[in-house]
Amino acid sequence: MTFRIMNEGKGMDIEMKKILCGLRYLIIIMISLLCLAPFGILLILALNTPRRNFYEGNMFVPDFYFQNFPDGWKQSQIGHAMLNSGLITAGAILLIVILGAMAGYAVARCKNKFNQTVYLIFLCCMMVPGIINTVPLYGLMIRLHAVNTLWGMTCVCATLAIPQAVFVFTGFIRALPMELEEAAVIDGCSQMQVFWKIILPLLKPSVSAVVILNGFGIWNNYAQAAFFLQDRAKHNVPQALSIYFQQFAGARWNIMAATAVIAIVPVVIVFLLFQKNLMRGLTDGALKG
């Protein structure tokens, strides 16, 4: 009798676990669908004909009218803006990765009061919104003749993102064993050679995390771009889309949606390339850092 009751109790526990597991998956699916809904609506609008109302017929089945994409590309001149955003993003990411990794290596391996103070300053900078520094930064940019220049915007984006990069790289490097560097020094490597040949290749997961976390923000940066890229020839993607949307004022949703889809394609591709190492780069240094 006791054995039967124990088996029934175990059976109920297994069923309860299955129910909870099913509910967990159901919640995950619902959240995923909720997050994907705006992109689905955007894609449906981009594939509808100019004359179709979104609420006509089956709203979930578009007309597959692909002419919206070349029309949006030509009318919005989004290609030039994407080139500007690409140059700014690539340059800023390069500076962030190199300078952030070097600073993180110095903080993680040279544990003196000066480096710890600098590290605390970096952490404090992460708590300050970048928009607060815009007014004094604008005066500095004028003195450097960096307003309406892509290199100036690149430096601004890199400067605002380096504190977070230092934080990520420092935690990751602290989790790496010191024996690797000691062996390299015994083999005759200098401190710089140890960093470039041993440490930097091991930072690929954290580099992926830094690229994703900062690349999206730089590509979609509008707050600083509105101040420092006033010339239309220097506009990035958010500025170009804003001006293009203001011209139509909601009158041509299909072409506007197609242009927005074109603008997010590079971001999606970069995310798919780097997302595999995103969580590993953020968490590898958490336990030992």
N, C-alpha and C positions, 0 to 999 in steps of 0.2 A: 504493500500500500504506500509506504513511504517512498519507495523507488519510483512508483507511478506518479506521485505528486511532484517529485523532483524533475522527472522528464517533462511533465506538463509545464512546470515553471520555466524550464530551459526553452521549451517550444514557444512559450509566450514571449520570452526575452528575445528570441531570434526574430519572431514576427514583429515585435516592437522596433527592433533595430532596422528591419527591412522597411517598415513604415517611415521611420525617421530619415533613413537614407533616401527613400523616394521623395519625401517632402523637401529634403535638402536639394536634390537635383531639380525638383520643380521650381523652387525659389531661384536657383541659379539660372534656369532657363528663362524664367519671367524677367529677371533683372537684365539678362543678356538681350532679350527681345526689346525691352524698354530702352536700352542704350542704343540698339541698332535701328529703332524706329525712325529717328530723324534722318539717318543716312538713307534708309529705304524710301522715305517720302521724297528726299532730295533727288534720288536716282529716278524715281517714277516721274517726277516733274521734268527732269532733264530729258526723258525719253518720250514725252508727250508732244503732240503737234501744237503749233502756236494757237490754233483755234479751239482747242479742247479745254473745257473747264475741268478742273481737278475732280469735281464731285459728279461729273457725268459718267454714266455707265458704271463699270467695275473699276473702282479707284485703285485697286491693287494690281491691275493689269495695264501696263503702259502701252502706247502705240508703237514703241520701238522706232521712233523718228530720230535718226542719228544725225540729221543735218543741223541740229541745235549745237552740236559740239564745234564744227568748223565755223559756224556763224558766231558763236560766243568767242572763239579764239581770235577771229579777225576784228570784231567790233570792240572787244574789251582791251585788246593789245596785252593780254595776260602773259604772253610769251616773254616779252621784255621784262615784265615785273617778276616773273619766275626766274629769269636769269639773274636779276639783281638780288632776289632773295637767296638764290643758290650760292652766289658768290659771297654774300654776307654770312650765310649759315656755314658754308665750308670753311671760310677763313676764321670765323669765331670758334667753331668746333676744334680746328687745328690748334689755335692758341689755348683754348680751355684744356684740351687733353695734354699738351706738352707742358704748359706752365703749371697746371693743376697737379699732374703726376710728379713733376720735379719738386714742387712745394710739399706735396703729401709725403714723398720719400724723405725729404729733409726733416719734416716734423716727426715722422714715424721712427726714424733711425737715429736722429741727433736729439736726444731728449734733454735739452737744456732750457733754462728759464726763458731765454729770448724766443726760441721756437714755440714753446708752449704759450707764451703771450701772444705771438702772431696767430697761432691757431685759435686762441680764444677770440681774437679780433675777427677772424674769418667767420667763426660761429655767430658772433654778434651781427655781422653784416648780413647773414642769412635771414635775420629777423626783421630787417629793414626793407620795406617795399621799394623796388627800383624807381617807381614814379616819384618818390619823395626827393630823390637826388636830381631830378630833371632840371630844375631851375639853375642851381649852381653849376651843374654839368654843362648846361647850355652856354653859360659864360665862358667856361674853359674851352669848349669846342670852338667858340668864335675866335678865341685867342690862338688856337692851334690851326685855324682855317680848315676845320674838319666838318663844318656844316655842309650838307648837300654833297657829301662824299661817301662812297661805299666803304672805304677803309676806316673812316671815322665811325660809321655805324657798326662796323665789325668790331672795333675796339670797345665801343660802348657795351655791346651784347656780351663780349667775352669778359669784360670787367665785372659785369653784374652776375655772371654765372660761375666765375672761378671759385668763390667761397664754397659753394655746394660741391664742386668738383674736388676741391682739397679735402673736404669732409669725407667723401666717398673713397678717394684714393688712400687717404690716411688709414682708415679702418681696414681696407683690403691689404695694404702693405704690412700693417702690424700683424696680420694673421699669417704672413709668409714666414717660413723658418729662416732663421739667421744663418744656418749652416750653408745654404746655397751661396750667400754672399761671401762667407768666410772661405769657402772652397775656391771661389773665383779670385779672391784676393791672394790666396796662396799660389794660384796658378799665374799670378802676375798682372791681374787686372787692376786698373785704377778705380777710384770711386765713381767717376763718370762712366767708365766702361761697364762697371757692375750694373749701373742703372740702365744704360741703353741696351746691353746685351743679355742681362739676366732678369732684371725687375720688369722693365717695360713689356717684354713679350708675355709675361705672366699676368699682366693687367687687362687682358682682352675682355674678360667678363665685366669688369668695372668700367672699362672704356665703352662697352656697349650700353651700360646703364647711363653713363654720362651723356653719350650721344643722344639717346632717346629722351632723357629727362630735359635736356637743354635744347636739342635740335628742334623739337616741335615749338617750343616757346620762341626761339629766334626766328623760325620761318613765319610764325604767326604774330610776330611783334608789331603792334600798332601804336602803343602808347609812346615809345621813344621815337619811332619812325615818323610820327606826325610832327615832332619837333625838329628832328635832325635831317629828314629827307623831304624837304619842301618842294624841290624841283620835281616836276612830273616825270622827267626822264630818269630819275633816281628812285622812283616809288617802288616799294616791295609789293608782294601779293595782297596783303590786307588793304593797303592803300588803294591799289588798282581796283580791287573788288568794290571797295566803298564808293569810289567815284563812279564806277560803272553802274552800280545799283542805284545811286542817286539820279543818274540820267533817266532811267526808266521809271523810277518811283513805283515799282511793283506792277508795271503794265505788261511786262514780258517775262513772266515767271519761268517759262521753259528755258529760255536762253540764259537767264541769270543762274538758274540751277545747273545747267550744263557747264557754265563757266566755273562755278564753285566746285563741281566734280573734278574738272581739269586741275584746279588749284590744289586739291587734296591728294591727287594721285601720287606725287613724289613723296609725300609724308607717309602714305600707306606703305609704299615700297620700302622706305627706310625702316619703318617699324617692323615689317616682316623679316628684314635682313638681320636686325639686331635684337628682336624680342626674345630669342632663345636664351640669351645670356643676361637678360635684364634682371630677373629676380636673383640669379646667382651673384651678379655683381653687387647687388644691394645688400645681400645677406651673408656673403662669405666671410666678411670681416666682423660680423656682429658679435659672434660668440667670443672670439679671441681679442677683438679690438678693444 
